[in-house]
Amino acid sequence: MRASPVAVESGERGPRTESYSFFNLATAEFPSNWDEPGVKVRYEDSPLDLAIMAWFMRKIGMAIGAPPPGEVSYDAFIALCFLQMKGRDAVGMGDVTAGVIRSLVPPGGNAVFKALFPLNKFSCELNASITKLVFAWMVGPMEVEETSENDLGIEMASKVHIKKCRWLQESGCTAMCVNMCKCATQEVFTDDFGLPLTIRPNFEDKSCDFYFGLTPPPIENDEALLFGCNATCSTAAPNSEGVPCHKLRPYKGNIDGVTK
């Protein structure tokens, strides 16, 4: 018997099960200490989520010339994402993801999106609500929150908080997060769709925040490029503690008055 949906606040203690994604058919089991860095949330995908996962995996496979997946599971999805990284630099990794996202948009879709969703409160709040539903299969349960951190400087429900990113939890890969999710998604929304988006992952607790309506800094000045390899990542460089992940592009920003 499927548990009833339970609201889970960030940092709230106690084990619980939360229903989420399309029609609340998927479930996430949060242990009592789920917000600690090394503790995993357990997920049960719905048949609908698995169907969307299979479709997305086919799109990635076509983009990188990989054969169709032999099975559809989240583990197989992560393995395919690691295959996407193989032999590509930081820009090349993101280009594949951006290309997959763009392939979902019909010809002329960018212009239609810009006309329907100019930078205003309605557009930012609607896209935040859509993100909470449409991408839950990939990253897990999310919450839409109020924030004034946006280009308009007004309070609106345009921040999407990912409680503990499933993609980052299962891959453990800093570069996969930054190059293939953060950079690519920001680029498509900000440059193609004309709706600014800034994504801020937290590599310590594996949460993440999407800010619709907030223009991201130039990626070479983004402090996400300073995060190191995760010790659990299968592609982590040896002796990498204290230095940025070897698969990230060089950081050219300014920290405490010192240009790196």
BELRA-V180616 format. One record per helix or strand. SS is the DSSP state (h for helix, s for strand). FROM is the first residue (numbers start at 1). TO is the last residue. Records with the same first field share a line. If there is no record, write none. Layout:
SS = FROM-TO / FROM-TO
This chain:
s = 16-20 / 26-30 / 42-44 / 142-147 / 156-162 / 197-201 / 208-212 / 254-255 / 258-259
h = 22-24 / 47-64 / 74-85 / 90-103 / 109-116 / 121-134 / 136-139 / 166-171 / 174-192 / 219-221 / 223-226
